[in-house]
């Protein structure tokens, strides 16, 4: 990864995001040692304090943990934490956009909720149709009483 100094995102946040990507991609599995602040500083040609700030950001989010005298390690549930954080951020941003646009269009909250429910029902019906009647019967035959 190449850091983007022109980005609005601070360098230490970019380093943390890169480490998250390495964890999500399975390059840094749970309980494996993470790069030290000095290794990261050398890799990205940044000040070690900047790299440490990125590591500490992940430690604050419990994605990595410190082993005194040994360094930082990936938390066992790091992938799940990162996914939950990113999903939350994505969904929250998306909902904000939809609500803002609905407001610009003069749609009230109830109208928007009604539309979401309608689309949800349509999607559920589409998924049932895509599965086909054979698959539906097979699923119903395997359900517990």
SVG drawing of the C-alpha trace seen along z (x, -y; Angstrom):
<svg xmlns="http://www.w3.org/2000/svg" viewBox="-46 -19 59 52">
<polyline fill="none" stroke="black" stroke-width="0.4" points="0.0,0.0 1.1,-3.5 0.0,-6.1 -1.6,-9.2 -0.2,-12.3 -2.7,-14.5 -5.7,-12.5 -8.0,-14.1 -7.4,-11.0 -4.5,-11.3 -1.4,-9.1 -1.9,-7.1 -5.5,-6.3 -4.3,-5.1 -1.7,-2.8 -4.5,-1.5 -6.7,-0.9 -3.9,1.0 -3.4,3.2 -7.1,3.9 -7.0,4.9 -4.1,7.3 -6.2,8.8 -9.3,9.1 -7.3,10.7 -5.9,13.3 -2.3,12.1 -2.3,11.4 -4.4,14.1 -5.5,14.0 -2.8,14.1 -0.1,13.4 2.4,10.7 1.8,7.4 4.5,5.2 6.2,3.0 6.0,-0.8 9.6,-0.8 8.9,1.8 5.8,-0.2 7.7,-3.5 10.4,-1.9 7.8,-0.3 5.9,-3.6 8.7,-6.0 7.0,-7.8 7.9,-8.8 7.7,-5.9 5.4,-8.0 2.9,-8.2 3.1,-4.4 2.6,-4.0 -0.5,-6.2 -2.0,-3.9 -1.2,-0.8 -2.7,-2.5 -5.9,-3.3 -6.3,0.4 -5.5,1.3 -8.2,-1.2 -10.6,0.6 -9.4,4.0 -8.4,5.2 -4.8,5.7 -3.6,6.2 -0.3,5.5 1.9,8.2 4.2,6.4 7.8,6.6 6.8,8.7 4.8,6.3 1.3,6.1 -0.7,9.1 -3.9,9.5 -7.0,10.2 -8.7,13.5 -11.9,11.8 -10.2,9.0 -11.8,9.9 -15.3,9.9 -14.7,6.6 -13.4,5.0 -16.3,6.3 -18.8,5.1 -17.2,1.6 -17.1,1.3 -20.6,2.6 -21.9,0.2 -20.1,-2.7 -21.3,-1.7 -24.9,-1.2 -25.0,-4.3 -23.6,-6.4 -26.0,-4.9 -29.0,-5.4 -28.0,-9.1 -27.8,-9.6 -31.2,-8.0 -32.9,-10.0 -31.3,-13.2 -32.4,-12.5 -35.9,-11.6 -36.1,-14.9 -35.1,-16.8 -37.9,-14.9 -40.4,-15.9 -40.9,-12.4 -41.8,-12.0 -40.4,-9.4 -43.5,-7.2 -43.5,-7.2 -39.8,-6.3 -40.3,-3.4 -43.3,-2.2 -41.2,-2.2 -38.4,-0.3 -40.9,2.4 -42.4,2.7 -39.0,3.2 -38.0,5.7 -41.2,7.7 -40.5,7.6 -36.9,8.8 -38.1,11.6 -40.5,12.8 -37.9,12.5 -35.5,14.6 -38.2,17.3 -38.9,17.3 -35.2,17.6 -34.9,20.6 -37.7,22.4 -40.5,24.6 -38.4,27.7 -35.9,26.0 -38.7,24.5 -40.3,27.9 -36.9,29.4 -36.3,26.7 -39.8,27.2 -39.3,31.0 -36.1,30.5 -37.6,28.0 -38.0,29.2 -41.5,29.3"/>
</svg>
